[in-house]
């Protein structure tokens, strides 16, 4: 569940989930995603890039079986050295 100012978001698992992964260099961000979600059936799509092309955002969509799995993947992506931000 998520807390949004007193309201809780309830998810029914398994469910499809999308992470927005931001980092510098599309290849490096894609490598980070591949390392973290290896073993899952996932898709990666390009979302956006900075004007200079230094930073990019990729979407990662996959099915998560539980809140524990969803949170674990979020933290693992966030801690990867090629990743700046995960939404």
N, C-alpha and C positions, 0 to 999 in steps of 0.2 A: 504494500500500500504506500501511497504518497500522501503527504500532508500539504494541502494547498490552502493555507489560511483557515484552518479548522475543518476543511472538507477533505475527505480521504478518497483517493483514486483506488478503486478495487479492480484488480486484474484477475481474470480467470485463466489459469494455466492448464495446459500449454497454450501459448499465444505467440503471435508474430510480434517482433520488437525491432525497432530501428535505432541504431546508435549513429550519431553524427560525430565523426572522428576528424579532428583538425590537427594538422602538423605542417612541417616544412618539407616540401618535396613529395610529389604524388607517389613516387616509387617507394620511398621510405615509409610513408603512411600505409601503403598497401602491404608492404612487408610486415609491418607491425600487426596489422589486422590478420594477415595470414598466420602469423605465429600464435596470436592469442586465441583465435577461434578455430584453429585446426581441429578437425574431428567433427565439426558441425557442418550442416548443409546451410550455406549462407551465400548471399549475393552482395557484391560491392558495386556501387554506382557513384559516378562523379557528381558532386553537388555544386561546388563553387571554388573559385580561386581568387587570390588577391590580385590587384591590378598588376603588380610586378611579377606575379607567378610564383613568388617565394613560398606562400602558404596556400594550402588547399584543404577542402573539406570533402570527405568521402562518406557515403551512407553505407552502413552495414545492416542488412536485414536478415534475420534468422528467427527460428522458433526457439523460445526458451521454455523450459519445463517447470521452472519454479522461480520464486523471487530470489532465492539463494543463488541460482545459476545466473540470473539477470544481473544481480549485484556483483557477483564474482567477475563476470566478463567486463562490466563497467570499470571496476577497480583495476583489473589487469590491463585493459586498454589505456586507462588514465596513467598508469605507472610506467608504461613503455617509454623508453627514451626518445623515440621518434614522434611521440604524440604530445601535443601541447594541451589540448582540451577535448573532452568527450561530453556530448550532450545526449 
